[in-house]
Amino acid sequence: MIQPMSTKSSERNFARRMDLTSLQLFVAVCELGSIGKAAEREFIAASAVSKRLSDLETTLGSTLLYRHTRGVDLTPAGESLLHHARSVLFSLEKMQGELSEYADGVRGHVRVHASISAIVQFLPEDLGAFIRQHSEIKIDLEEHLSTEVVRAVHEGAADLGICNTANGTGELQTRPYRSDKLVLIVPTGHALCAQGAIHFEAALDYDQVGLHSNSSIYLAMRQAAAALGRTIKLRIHVTGLDAMCRMIHNGLGVGVMPQRAFELMHGVGKLESIELLDAWASRQIQLVARDFTTLPLTARLLVEHLTQSAPDSTVLPA
């Protein structure tokens, strides 16, 4: 009696029957709309291309192309295969690129997603010092909103996240990295400058230049205003701190940003910072990971460096 083939066994057999060269030729035919043109581009006989496509259709059990005198058109099954084939070939190219880096001496690769506050204030110096100690390790750094950083770590798109976690991290683990202080930025000579330090409520009388609506800073501002029964007079959203400074300098309103970030914005307008007395203006920037103990060695080295480089940080148990 013939036993039914298991799902995993079927998947393995399918993967073994797939031919990468045939997939490449299939994509070329789809892009050029002609078997003959694809054969010319790939330096192979048209009859050989046609044979490989027929074998591919047999393997998949589906017709992939409508053949006619003017060329070829994709069937619905062909459209689906084209999407997946491009994804597979792109992944192979990416894999080849990363492996070639190991051959060139790069012996580690860490994917980091971080918020703009962390990138502007602390990471250039901290990552620079790490690379000088570990030149064989490559760091891929991407800037995202804090909520997107957490999502990327949760989904495995990043090994390590660095962001403000006031809105929660779910089941992810965190370790302290740095603390920062939010201040109100106003044009030089603004009416609020005379007060020295204020509660955010005083700023609600003025138009605001805000960061992205889902940024941790703007969410904190909106929650603070709602707790007071007030609304924010938003004039414009910007995506960067330098753009915020320029907008404020040109009279479009006032805005909230980290104090250290403002201090690093040398010469971006005639501006002043005013201390915010609200508790939410003092923030913690955290390192975020699925599990710090199971990170690759290169990522663990980076975590150790970042926790030690922070003057006010302490390492929490994973």
N, C-alpha and C positions, 0 to 999 in steps of 0.2 A: 504494500500500500504506500503510495507516494504521500509524504508528509507535506503540508502547506509550508511555503517558504516564509520565514519570519520577516517582520518589517525591516529590522536592522540588516539582515542578510540581503534583502532586496535592494536596500539603499546602497550597500557596498557593491553589489553587482552592477547597479546602475552607474555608480561613480567609475567603476573599472571600464565600463563600455564607452564612456564619454571620451572623445578625442579632442584635445585642446586645439590642434591644428585645424580640425574641421570647424570648431567654434569660431576660430579666427577668420577662416574663409567665409563662413556664414555671415559674420558681421560685415566683412568687406563687400560681399554681394549685396547685403541690405543697404549699406551706405552708398554704393555706386549704382544700384538698381539694375545691375547686369552681371551675368556670370562671366562674359567675355572681358569686361572692364576690370572686374576683380582679378581675373586670371592674369591680365597684363600687369596690374599693380603688384601682385604677389609673385610674379615671375614663375608661373606654373601653367601647365596646359589647361585649356578650358574644359576638356573632357575629364581631366583629373578632378577639377573643382566640382563638376557636375556629379561625378561618381561619389565624391565625399559627401555631398549634400544628400544624395539618394540614400547613402548608408546611414547618415544622421537621421533622416526621416524614418528609416527602418528601425533604428535603435529606439527612437522616441515613440514610434507607433503613430505618428501624426504627420500630415502634410504641412510643410512649413512655408512653401512658396507656390504661388500661381505663376506658371511659366507661360510666356506669350512671345510673339515675334518682337515686341519692343523691349523686352527685358523680363523682369520678375516683379511681383507684388507679394507682400506678406499676407499669409493667412492669420487668423486670430491666434493660432498656436505659434506661428512664426513671430508675431508681435511679442508674445510672452517670452519666448526663448531669447529674442534679441535683448530684452531688458535684463534677463538673468545672465546672458553671455557677456554683456558689457560689464556687469558687476563683477563676474568671475575674473575676467581679463584685467580689469582695473585693480582688483585685489592682488592678482599675481604680479602686476607691475610694481605695486606698492611693496609687496613682500620682497621682490628682487632689489628694489632700491634700499630697503632697510638692511637686508642681508649684505649688500655690497658695502654698507657703512661699517659693518662688523669686520669685513675683510680689510677695510682701510684703517682699522684700529679702534673704531668706536665699539666699546664692549658693553654698553648699556644704553637704555632708551627709556625715558620717563615722560609720560604724558601728563601735563599739568594744565588745569583750567583755573583761572583766578579772576576775581572782581577787579574793576578799574581802580578801586581804592588801594588794594594790595599791590597792584602792578605799579601804580604811580608812586606810592609812598615808600615801599620797602623792597620789592623783589629785584629791582636792577642791581642793587648792591649785594643782596644776599645770594642771588643766583650767580652773579659775577664771581664772588668769592668761592662758591662751590665749584664752578667750572675751572677755576684756576687750580683747585686742589684735585679735581677729577676730570682732567681734560678728555678722558676716554669715554665719558658719559654724555650723551646728547639729551637735551631737554626740549620738548615741544611745548611751548607755552601759548595758550589761547585766552583771550579776554572775553568774559561773559558776565551777565548779570548773576548775582549771588544765587537766585533760585535756579538758574540754568546750570551753574557750577555744581550744585547739589544733585541735580538731575543727571548730569553727565557722569558723576562718580557712581551714582546708583545704577545707571544703565551700563557701566563699564567702558564708557567712551573716554574716561580719564582715570589715571591711576590715583591722582591726588588732586584735591580741590583746595583752594585757599580763598576764603570769603567770610562775610558776616553771616552768622547763622541764626539771627534773631527770629526768623520765620520757621525754624525747625529743620531737622535733617533726617527725620524718620529713624530707621534702624542703623544709619551710618554712624561710625565712630568719629570723634573729634578730639583734637589736641590744640591747646592755645598756641597762637603764633605771635600776634602783636595786639596792642590796643591803640585806638586812635580817638581823637576828640573832634566832634563836629562843631563848626563855627558858622556864623552868619557873615556872608560877604556883601559889602555895600560899597557904593562909590565914595571916594574921599569927600569928607564934608557932609555926609548924610546925617539927617536929624538923629538917628539912633546912635551915632558915634559918641555923643556926649555922655551916654549912660554907662559905657565901659563894659558892662555885662548885663545881659537881658534874658528873660524867658522867651521862648519861641512865640508865645502869644502876641508879644509886641510887634513881631515881624509880620503877623497876619493882616495888618492894616495896609500892607504894601504889596504891589505886584511881585510875583515870584518867577524866577528863572529856575526851572526844575530839571533834574536829570530824567532819564527814561522812566515812564510811569510804573514799571515793574522793578526799578532799582531799589535796593534796600534803604537808601537814604530817603527817596521820595515816599516810599511806603511808610517809613517812620514819621515823616512830616505829616502825611495824610492822616495817620492814626492819631497823632498828637492834636491836630486840628479838630478831628471828629470828637475826641474826648472833651474838648472845650466847647463843643457845639458850634464850631466855626467851620468855614471852608477856605481852601487855599485859592487866592486870586492868581491863578496860573496864567502867565503871559505867553510862555513858550517852553517846550521841552527841548533839551539838547542831549547829545550822546557823549560829550566829553567835557572834562573839567576846564580845559583851556577855552572852549567855546562858551561855557558858562561865564567865565571871567570877562570875556570880550563883550558878551551881551549886557552884563551888569555895568561894565565901564561905559557902555553907550546908552545907558539910561532905561533899559527895558525892565528893570526890577532889581530885587535882591535875591540871594540864593544861599543854599547850605552845602558845604563841602568839608572834607577833613582838613584840619588845621595844617598838618604837615604838607599835604598836597598843595594848599594855597601858598605856603612858604616856598615851595619848589617852583611855583609859577612866576619866575622872575620877569618883571617888565610887562606882564599882560594887563595893561590898563592901570589907572590910578584908583586903587582899591584899598579897603581896609577890612580887617576881620574883627568881629565882635564875639566875645565868649557867650556861649549858650549855657544857661544854668540848669536846663532840663536834664533829668537822669538819662534819658535815651540818647543824649548827645555824646555820652561816653560809651564806646563800643569795643567789643572784642572781635578780632579777626582770627578765624580758626583754620587749622588744617583738617581736611575731611577725607576719610577713606572708608572703603567697605570694611576692612579689617587691617589694621596696621601691622599685625604680626604675620600676615600672609602676603604682604607686598613683596615684589621682587627685591633682591638685594640692593639694586641701584636706587629704587624708590625709597627703601628704608634708610639708605645713606643720606638721601636728600632730606627726609623727614628729620633725621638726627641733626643734620646741619642747621635746618631752619629753626628747630626748637632751641638749639644752643646759641644761635646768632641773635635771638630776640632777647633784649636786655631785661624784659619783665616777664619772661615766659617760664613756666614750669611744666615738666613732662607729666602728663596724666597716664595712668595705667591703661593699656588697651583693653 
